[in-house]
Amino acid sequence: MLTIVTGNPRKFEKIVGYLPKNLEIQQQDLDIVEIQSMSIDEISADKALKAFEIIQSPVLVEDTGIYFGEYESFPGPFAKQAYQSLWRVGMKRLFQDAKNQEIRFRSVVSYMDATLQIPMSFAAESIGTANFDFPNAPIDLHIPYMSFFCWEWADEVASMSKSISDERHHRVRAVKKFGSWFNKK
């Protein structure tokens, strides 16, 4: 039994849809104290280790950070707090005079079981640019950055796209990397 540790049903559904079909899967929401780090890789691995210590069976966790090219590690794992502080207007100001308009989403999936010394982590990124030229772009309050994120392979803001190619989505690619490793294990 693999336990996906998340309280987010949307995240759980997305992850389950790309895991190997032979896995027995359950969801569990755990109150894990998150380490304070600018590294989403460290945060994900630490959560997997702590979740395994609690559950004592195989666990999978996923975390995503958002990184602005002009500001290197900002907002990183603190994307939610940054958006809630600045909102879309403040975000637009951050990018107004920025030379580097790049935005990266980085997802890290970490797995831990009794056979491992440390969690195995699998990462993937989606890269795009900031585009505030769509003032009426719908804002998904779960992922508000999509209202101004333009994928590197698209010519429109992500939230306005009819469908986002799962093959290019950071979370999906990280989960698929895990699935490939797990099937070989």
URTACOR-V346841 format. One record per run of one state. SS is the DSSP state (H for helix, E for strand, C for the rest). FROM is the first residue (numbers start at 1). TO is the last residue. If there is no record, write none. Layout:
ss->SS from->FROM to->TO
ss->SS from->FROM to->TO
//
This chain:
ss->C from->1 to->1
ss->E from->2 to->5
ss->C from->6 to->8
ss->H from->9 to->16
ss->C from->17 to->24
ss->E from->25 to->28
ss->C from->29 to->39
ss->H from->40 to->55
ss->C from->56 to->58
ss->E from->59 to->68
ss->H from->69 to->71
ss->C from->72 to->74
ss->E from->75 to->76
ss->C from->77 to->78
ss->H from->79 to->96
ss->C from->97 to->101
ss->E from->102 to->112
ss->C from->113 to->119
ss->E from->120 to->130
ss->C from->131 to->143
ss->H from->144 to->147
ss->C from->148 to->148
ss->E from->149 to->151
ss->C from->152 to->156
ss->E from->157 to->157
ss->H from->158 to->160
ss->C from->161 to->165
ss->H from->166 to->168
ss->C from->169 to->169
ss->H from->170 to->184
ss->C from->185 to->185
//
